C-alpha cells in the first residue's frame, strides 16, 4: 500500500505546500506481509514555523519528547504472531530489519514473538480490517475500523485474525517511565 503524505510549511512569511509525495512502506523478511510507513517524526518537541523538511528520526521509536507518525499493516495470521518463512536467511533478515526499522527489534521479546514494550504513549486508529490487542496477562480486545487505542507504555502484541490485511494509523510520543 502506498500512502500519500502532504506537508505544509512556511516560505517568505506565507503558508506553502512543502511536499506532496507517495511514501513507500518499509518491509522486512522477518515480518512477511507487514508494512511500516514512517510518515513523520522528530526527536525533539516541534518548533514552528518550519519549511516543511522532515526532522531527523534515526530510530523507529521516539525518545522522550520526540514523536513518530505512521501506518503499519499486518497480514492475516490467525492467532499466531508473524514469523519469517523457513527459507529466510536470518542474519541477512536481521540486518535488513535494523536498516529499515532502526531499533524496533531491540524492543521485541525473542521468547514471546510479537510481544514488546516501549517508552511511548501511542495513539492508534484502526483504518481497515480487524485487529486483536493482547496484553502481557493474556487479556485481549478486538478492534475494528474506527476503533482507537491509547497505549501507555504497556507490554503487548498484535494479532490479525481476519482474512484481509489490517491497517492502523499510529502516533507515538516518547515518554519517561516514572
C-alpha positions in Angstrom: 0.0 0.0 0.0 1.2 3.5 -0.8 0.3 6.4 1.5 0.1 10.0 0.2 1.8 12.5 2.5 1.1 16.2 2.1 3.3 18.5 4.1 2.8 22.2 4.7 5.4 24.7 5.7 6.4 28.4 5.6 8.3 30.3 3.0 8.6 34.1 2.7 6.2 34.6 5.5 3.4 32.6 3.8 2.0 29.1 4.2 3.1 26.8 1.4 2.8 23.1 0.4 6.3 21.9 1.1 5.8 18.5 -0.4 3.2 16.1 -1.8 4.5 12.5 -2.2 3.5 8.9 -2.0 5.5 7.1 0.7 6.7 3.6 0.1 6.4 1.2 3.1 9.4 -0.4 4.8 9.0 -4.2 4.5 11.3 -6.8 6.0 11.7 -10.6 5.6 11.3 -11.2 9.3 7.7 -10.0 9.1 6.3 -11.2 5.8 3.3 -9.2 4.7 3.8 -6.5 7.3 4.3 -2.9 6.1 5.6 0.1 8.1 5.0 3.6 6.7 7.3 6.1 8.6 5.4 9.3 7.7 6.8 11.9 10.1 8.7 12.2 13.3 11.2 14.2 15.4 13.5 13.6 18.3 12.7 17.0 20.0 9.5 18.8 20.5 8.3 20.5 17.3 9.0 24.2 16.6 7.0 26.3 14.0 7.3 27.9 11.6 9.2 25.4 9.6 9.9 25.0 5.9 8.3 21.5 6.0 11.5 19.5 5.8 11.1 16.2 7.8 13.0 16.3 11.1 15.6 13.6 11.8 14.2 10.4 13.3 17.0 7.9 13.4 15.1 5.3 15.4 11.7 3.7 14.9 10.5 4.6 18.4 10.9 8.2 19.6 13.0 9.3 22.7 11.3 11.3 25.5 9.9 14.5 23.9 10.1 13.1 20.4 7.3 11.8 18.2 6.5 9.5 15.3 3.6 9.3 12.9 2.9 6.4 10.6 0.9 3.5 9.5 1.5 -0.2 10.0 -0.1 -3.1 8.1 -0.3 -6.6 9.4 -1.2 -9.5 7.2 -3.7 -12.2 8.2 -2.0 -14.6 10.6 -4.8 -16.3 12.6 -4.0 -16.3 16.3 -0.2 -16.8 15.7 2.3 -14.0 15.7 4.1 -13.2 12.4 7.2 -15.3 11.7 9.7 -15.4 8.8 9.4 -18.0 6.0 11.5 -21.1 6.7 13.9 -20.3 3.8 14.8 -16.8 5.1 18.5 -16.1 5.9 18.0 -14.9 9.5 21.3 -13.0 9.7 20.5 -11.1 6.5 16.9 -10.5 7.6 18.0 -9.1 10.9 20.4 -6.7 9.2 17.6 -5.7 6.7 15.1 -5.1 9.6 17.6 -3.0 11.6 18.3 -0.8 8.5 14.6 -0.4 7.6 13.2 -0.1 11.1 16.1 1.0 13.3 15.8 0.0 17.0 12.4 -1.8 16.5 13.8 -5.4 17.1 15.6 -4.3 20.3 12.1 -3.9 21.8 10.8 -7.3 20.7 11.0 -10.3 23.0 12.6 -13.3 21.3 10.9 -15.9 23.6 7.4 -14.3 23.1 7.1 -13.5 19.4 5.5 -10.1 18.8 5.4 -9.1 22.5 7.1 -5.8 23.2 7.2 -2.8 25.5 8.2 0.8 24.6 8.7 4.0 26.5 6.0 5.7 24.5 2.4 6.8 24.6 0.8 5.6 21.4 -2.5 6.8 19.8 -3.7 4.2 17.3 -6.7 4.2 15.0 -7.8 1.0 13.0 -8.3 2.1 9.4 -9.3 -1.3 7.9 -9.5 -4.9 9.0 -9.8 -6.5 12.4 -7.0 -6.4 15.0 -6.6 -8.1 18.3 -4.5 -6.3 21.0 -3.1 -8.7 23.6 -1.6 -7.5 26.9 1.0 -9.3 29.0 -1.5 -11.2 31.1 -3.3 -12.6 28.0 -6.2 -10.2 28.1 -7.4 -9.2 24.7 -9.6 -6.6 22.9 -10.8 -6.9 19.3 -10.6 -3.7 17.4 -12.4 -2.8 14.1 -12.3 0.2 11.7 -12.7 3.5 13.6 -11.7 1.9 17.0 -8.9 3.7 18.8 -6.3 2.7 21.4 -4.3 4.9 23.8 -1.4 2.7 24.7 0.6 3.9 27.8 3.9 2.0 27.6 2.3 -1.4 28.1 3.7 -4.8 27.2 1.6 -6.0 24.3 1.4 -7.7 20.9 -0.9 -7.5 17.9 -2.8 -10.3 16.0 -4.7 -10.2 12.8 -7.3 -13.0 13.0 -9.1 -11.9 9.8 -8.7 -12.8 6.2 -7.5 -9.4 5.0 -4.6 -7.2 6.0 -5.3 -4.7 8.8 -4.1 -1.1 8.6 -3.5 1.0 11.7 -2.6 4.7 11.9 -0.3 5.4 14.8 1.1 8.5 16.5 3.8 7.8 19.2 5.1 10.2 21.7 8.3 9.4 23.6 7.8 9.2 27.4 9.8 8.7 30.5 9.0 6.0 33.0 8.0 7.3 36.4 
